[in-house]
Amino acid sequence: MSKLKKSDLSVGDVAKRSGVSVSTLHFYEEKQLIHSVRNAGNQRRYNRDVLRRISVIKAAQKVGISLNNIKQAMAFLPTNRAPNKNDWQRLSKQWNTELDQKIKELHALRDNLTNCIGCGCLSLRKCPLYNPEDQLGSRQSGAVILNRKSST
């Protein structure tokens, strides 16, 4: 557990500097993405490196990384010091494959939506190009067309 230092930040300071709400900080702490120590008055205090960790959490969430995957990746960061450039590079490499797959899926989704919306029918069930006679409905339900591999 970290020792309390004068340079540690209050929950309000962290919220203000990181741009997230106090309740979000409590949520991140509950999910063990960040941690705090308590002062003599039982108030939360955060080491300054928490600001970097929150930035990484926010950036990862913005590109679609799940909190569970964020937690797993951040578990490898040091707790006895602020993460350095090499630590962050190792962390980001863990997400490269996942992000590449998401990018592929988004491209396929974009391409299929453009073709579907472009036809004007707006019906995957009766689309004469993508699903004549509802052939896909006999194999499985849901948005199966959007899950197909893109031909590009």
C-alpha positions in Angstrom: 0.0 0.0 0.0 1.3 3.5 -0.8 2.4 5.8 1.9 0.6 9.2 2.1 2.6 12.1 0.7 2.0 15.9 0.8 1.9 15.9 -3.0 -1.0 13.4 -3.1 -4.2 14.7 -4.6 -7.7 14.8 -3.2 -10.6 13.1 -5.0 -11.9 16.5 -6.0 -8.5 17.6 -7.4 -8.2 14.4 -9.4 -11.7 14.8 -10.8 -11.0 18.3 -11.8 -7.6 17.6 -13.4 -8.7 14.4 -15.2 -12.1 15.6 -16.4 -14.0 12.7 -14.9 -16.6 12.9 -12.1 -15.9 11.9 -8.5 -18.4 9.0 -8.9 -16.3 7.8 -11.9 -13.2 7.8 -9.8 -15.0 5.8 -7.2 -16.2 3.4 -9.9 -12.6 3.0 -11.3 -11.4 2.3 -7.8 -14.1 -0.2 -7.2 -13.1 -2.0 -10.4 -9.4 -1.9 -9.2 -8.3 0.3 -12.2 -6.9 2.9 -9.8 -6.2 3.0 -6.1 -6.1 5.5 -3.3 -4.9 5.7 0.3 -6.8 7.2 3.2 -5.5 10.2 5.3 -6.1 10.6 9.0 -9.5 12.0 8.4 -10.4 8.9 6.3 -10.4 10.9 3.0 -9.2 9.4 -0.2 -5.8 10.6 -1.5 -4.4 9.7 -4.9 -0.7 9.6 -6.0 -0.2 11.9 -8.9 0.5 9.1 -11.3 -3.2 8.3 -11.2 -3.7 11.1 -13.7 -1.8 9.2 -16.3 -3.7 6.0 -15.5 -7.0 7.8 -15.9 -5.9 9.2 -19.2 -5.1 5.8 -20.4 -8.4 4.4 -19.2 -10.3 7.2 -21.0 -8.3 6.8 -24.2 -8.8 3.0 -24.2 -12.5 3.3 -23.6 -12.8 5.8 -26.4 -11.5 3.3 -28.9 -13.7 0.5 -27.5 -11.4 -1.4 -25.2 -13.5 -2.9 -22.4 -12.9 -2.1 -18.8 -12.1 -5.7 -18.2 -9.3 -5.6 -20.8 -8.1 -2.3 -19.4 -7.9 -3.8 -16.0 -6.0 -6.9 -17.2 -3.5 -4.7 -19.1 -3.0 -2.3 -16.2 -2.3 -5.1 -13.8 1.1 -5.3 -15.3 2.0 -1.7 -14.5 4.2 -1.0 -11.5 2.5 0.0 -8.3 5.6 1.3 -6.6 6.4 4.0 -9.1 4.9 6.0 -11.9 4.7 4.0 -15.2 7.4 5.1 -17.6 7.5 5.2 -21.4 8.5 1.5 -21.7 5.6 0.5 -19.4 3.1 2.4 -21.5 4.6 0.9 -24.7 4.2 -2.7 -23.3 0.6 -1.8 -22.4 -0.3 -0.5 -25.8 1.2 -3.5 -27.6 -1.3 -5.7 -25.7 -4.2 -3.8 -27.4 -2.8 -3.7 -31.0 -4.4 -6.9 -32.1 -7.7 -6.1 -30.5 -7.7 -2.6 -32.1 -6.7 -4.0 -35.5 -9.7 -6.4 -35.3 -12.1 -3.6 -34.3 -10.8 -1.5 -37.2 -11.5 -4.4 -39.6 -15.0 -4.9 -38.2 -15.7 -1.2 -38.4 -14.6 -1.1 -42.1 -16.8 -4.1 -42.9 -19.7 -2.4 -41.0 -19.2 0.8 -42.9 -19.0 -0.9 -46.3 -22.1 -3.1 -45.7 -24.1 -0.2 -44.4 -23.2 2.0 -47.3 -24.4 -0.7 -49.7 -27.5 -1.6 -47.8 -28.7 2.0 -47.3 -27.7 2.8 -50.8 -30.2 0.3 -52.2 -33.1 2.1 -50.7 -35.0 -0.8 -49.3 -33.6 -0.6 -45.8 -34.7 -4.2 -45.2 -32.1 -6.9 -44.6 -34.9 -9.4 -44.5 -36.1 -8.7 -48.1 -33.0 -7.2 -49.7 -32.8 -8.8 -53.2 -29.0 -8.2 -53.2 -27.9 -9.3 -49.8 -30.6 -11.6 -48.7 -32.9 -12.8 -51.5 -35.9 -14.8 -50.3 -34.6 -14.4 -46.7 -32.0 -17.1 -47.2 -30.0 -15.9 -44.2 -33.1 -16.2 -41.9 -33.2 -19.9 -42.4 -29.6 -20.2 -41.2 -29.5 -17.9 -38.2 -31.2 -14.9 -36.7 -29.8 -11.4 -36.1 -27.7 -9.1 -38.2 -25.8 -11.9 -39.9 -25.0 -9.8 -43.0 -23.1 -7.3 -40.9 -21.0 -10.1 -39.4 -19.9 -11.4 -42.8 -16.3 -10.9 -43.8 -15.8 -7.9 -46.1 -14.6 -8.8 -49.6 -12.1 -5.9 -49.4 
